[in-house]
Amino acid sequence: MTLRDADEGKEYIIRAIETDDEELDAFLFSLGCFSGEPITVISRRKGGCTVSIKDGRYNIDNALAEAIAVE
């Protein structure tokens, strides 16, 4: 399942980040978004969602949400 399919308010564990962009992978890693890390969808919008990773909240678009596999 990807983050785009995740339910609001439920904590998930990131299984994998599936992008072909090394810069994007490094940026997500710097935010704490990597395999094994908990992530929660706070809210959804038409173009994306707001997620909580560690102590931060971030807005991500639907394309990036599709690249984050969770369990």
FIKOLZA-1660 file (N, C-alpha, C; in steps of 0.1 Angstrom, whole numbers, plus 5000, padded with zeros to 4 digits):
% residues 71
   i   px   py   pz ch aa at
   1 5008 4988 5000  A  M  N
   1 5000 5000 5000  A  M CA
   1 5009 5012 5000  A  M  C
   2 5004 5023 4993  A  T  N
   2 5012 5035 4993  A  T CA
   2 5006 5045 5003  A  T  C
   3 5013 5056 5006  A  L  N
   3 5009 5066 5015  A  L CA
   3 4996 5073 5010  A  L  C
   4 4994 5073 4997  A  R  N
   4 4982 5079 4991  A  R CA
   4 4970 5071 4995  A  R  C
   5 4971 5058 4998  A  D  N
   5 4959 5050 5001  A  D CA
   5 4958 5049 5017  A  D  C
   6 4967 5055 5024  A  A  N
   6 4967 5054 5039  A  A CA
   6 4955 5062 5045  A  A  C
   7 4950 5057 5056  A  D  N
   7 4939 5064 5063  A  D CA
   7 4945 5075 5072  A  D  C
   8 4937 5086 5073  A  E  N
   8 4940 5097 5081  A  E CA
   8 4941 5093 5096  A  E  C
   9 4951 5098 5103  A  G  N
   9 4951 5096 5118  A  G CA
   9 4957 5083 5122  A  G  C
  10 4960 5074 5113  A  K  N
  10 4966 5061 5116  A  K CA
  10 4981 5061 5113  A  K  C
  11 4989 5055 5123  A  E  N
  11 5003 5055 5121  A  E CA
  11 5007 5042 5113  A  E  C
  12 5016 5045 5103  A  Y  N
  12 5021 5034 5095  A  Y CA
  12 5036 5034 5096  A  Y  C
  13 5042 5023 5091  A  I  N
  13 5057 5022 5091  A  I CA
  13 5061 5023 5076  A  I  C
  14 5070 5031 5073  A  I  N
  14 5075 5032 5059  A  I CA
  14 5083 5019 5056  A  I  C
  15 5078 5013 5045  A  R  N
  15 5084 5001 5040  A  R CA
  15 5095 5004 5030  A  R  C
  16 5092 5013 5021  A  A  N
  16 5102 5017 5010  A  A CA
  16 5099 5030 5004  A  A  C
  17 5109 5037 4999  A  I  N
  17 5107 5049 4991  A  I CA
  17 5111 5045 4977  A  I  C
  18 5102 5046 4968  A  E  N
  18 5104 5041 4954  A  E CA
  18 5105 5053 4944  A  E  C
  19 5116 5060 4944  A  T  N
  19 5118 5071 4934  A  T CA
  19 5131 5068 4926  A  T  C
  20 5132 5074 4915  A  D  N
  20 5144 5073 4907  A  D CA
  20 5153 5085 4908  A  D  C
  21 5149 5094 4917  A  D  N
  21 5157 5107 4919  A  D CA
  21 5165 5106 4932  A  D  C
  22 5178 5106 4931  A  E  N
  22 5187 5105 4942  A  E CA
  22 5186 5117 4951  A  E  C
  23 5184 5129 4945  A  E  N
  23 5183 5141 4953  A  E CA
  23 5170 5141 4962  A  E  C
  24 5160 5136 4956  A  L  N
  24 5147 5135 4964  A  L CA
  24 5149 5125 4975  A  L  C
  25 5155 5113 4972  A  D  N
  25 5158 5103 4983  A  D CA
  25 5166 5109 4994  A  D  C
  26 5176 5117 4991  A  A  N
  26 5185 5124 5001  A  A CA
  26 5176 5134 5009  A  A  C
  27 5168 5141 5002  A  F  N
  27 5160 5151 5009  A  F CA
  27 5150 5145 5019  A  F  C
  28 5143 5134 5014  A  L  N
  28 5134 5127 5023  A  L CA
  28 5141 5121 5035  A  L  C
  29 5153 5116 5032  A  F  N
  29 5161 5110 5043  A  F CA
  29 5164 5121 5054  A  F  C
  30 5167 5133 5049  A  S  N
  30 5171 5144 5058  A  S CA
  30 5158 5148 5067  A  S  C
  31 5146 5145 5062  A  L  N
  31 5134 5148 5069  A  L CA
  31 5131 5137 5079  A  L  C
  32 5138 5126 5078  A  G  N
  32 5135 5114 5086  A  G CA
  32 5125 5104 5080  A  G  C
  33 5124 5106 5067  A  C  N
  33 5115 5097 5059  A  C CA
  33 5123 5086 5052  A  C  C
  34 5124 5074 5059  A  F  N
  34 5132 5063 5054  A  F CA
  34 5126 5050 5060  A  F  C
  35 5130 5039 5054  A  S  N
  35 5124 5026 5058  A  S CA
  35 5125 5024 5073  A  S  C
  36 5114 5019 5079  A  G  N
  36 5113 5016 5093  A  G CA
  36 5108 5027 5101  A  G  C
  37 5107 5039 5096  A  E  N
  37 5103 5051 5104  A  E CA
  37 5088 5052 5104  A  E  C
  38 5081 5055 5115  A  P  N
  38 5067 5057 5115  A  P CA
  38 5063 5070 5108  A  P  C
  39 5051 5070 5102  A  I  N
  39 5046 5081 5095  A  I CA
  39 5031 5081 5097  A  I  C
  40 5025 5093 5098  A  T  N
  40 5011 5094 5100  A  T CA
  40 5005 5105 5090  A  T  C
  41 4994 5101 5084  A  V  N
  41 4987 5111 5075  A  V CA
  41 4978 5119 5084  A  V  C
  42 4981 5132 5085  A  I  N
  42 4973 5141 5093  A  I CA
  42 4960 5146 5087  A  I  C
  43 4961 5150 5074  A  S  N
  43 4950 5154 5066  A  S CA
  43 4952 5152 5051  A  S  C
  44 4941 5152 5044  A  R  N
  44 4942 5151 5029  A  R CA
  44 4936 5163 5023  A  R  C
  45 4942 5166 5011  A  R  N
  45 4937 5177 5003  A  R CA
  45 4936 5172 4989  A  R  C
  46 4930 5179 4980  A  K  N
  46 4928 5175 4966  A  K CA
  46 4942 5171 4959  A  K  C
  47 4952 5179 4962  A  G  N
  47 4965 5177 4955  A  G CA
  47 4975 5169 4963  A  G  C
  48 4972 5165 4975  A  G  N
  48 4982 5158 4983  A  G CA
  48 4977 5156 4997  A  G  C
  49 4987 5156 5007  A  C  N
  49 4983 5153 5021  A  C CA
  49 4994 5160 5030  A  C  C
  50 4990 5161 5042  A  T  N
  50 4999 5166 5053  A  T CA
  50 5003 5153 5061  A  T  C
  51 5016 5151 5063  A  V  N
  51 5020 5140 5071  A  V CA
  51 5029 5144 5082  A  V  C
  52 5029 5135 5092  A  S  N
  52 5038 5138 5104  A  S CA
  52 5049 5127 5104  A  S  C
  53 5061 5132 5104  A  I  N
  53 5073 5124 5105  A  I CA
  53 5081 5129 5116  A  I  C
  54 5084 5120 5126  A  K  N
  54 5091 5124 5138  A  K CA
  54 5083 5136 5144  A  K  C
  55 5090 5148 5146  A  D  N
  55 5083 5159 5153  A  D CA
  55 5078 5169 5143  A  D  C
  56 5080 5166 5130  A  G  N
  56 5076 5176 5119  A  G CA
  56 5064 5173 5111  A  G  C
  57 5058 5183 5106  A  R  N
  57 5046 5181 5097  A  R CA
  57 5050 5186 5083  A  R  C
  58 5047 5179 5073  A  Y  N
  58 5051 5182 5059  A  Y CA
  58 5039 5180 5050  A  Y  C
  59 5039 5189 5040  A  N  N
  59 5029 5187 5029  A  N CA
  59 5036 5180 5017  A  N  C
  60 5029 5170 5012  A  I  N
  60 5035 5163 5001  A  I CA
  60 5024 5161 4990  A  I  C
  61 5028 5161 4978  A  D  N
  61 5018 5160 4967  A  D CA
  61 5015 5145 4965  A  D  C
  62 5005 5143 4957  A  N  N
  62 5000 5129 4954  A  N CA
  62 5011 5120 4948  A  N  C
  63 5019 5126 4939  A  A  N
  63 5029 5118 4932  A  A CA
  63 5040 5113 4942  A  A  C
  64 5044 5121 4951  A  L  N
  64 5053 5117 4961  A  L CA
  64 5047 5107 4971  A  L  C
  65 5034 5109 4974  A  A  N
  65 5027 5100 4983  A  A CA
  65 5026 5086 4976  A  A  C
  66 5025 5085 4963  A  E  N
  66 5025 5072 4956  A  E CA
  66 5038 5065 4957  A  E  C
  67 5049 5073 4959  A  A  N
  67 5063 5067 4959  A  A CA
  67 5067 5062 4973  A  A  C
  68 5059 5065 4983  A  I  N
  68 5062 5060 4997  A  I CA
  68 5053 5048 5000  A  I  C
  69 5059 5037 5001  A  A  N
  69 5052 5024 5004  A  A CA
  69 5052 5022 5019  A  A  C
  70 5040 5020 5025  A  V  N
  70 5038 5018 5039  A  V CA
  70 5032 5005 5042  A  V  C
  71 5033 5000 5055  A  E  N
  71 5027 4988 5060  A  E CA
  71 5020 4990 5073  A  E  C
% end
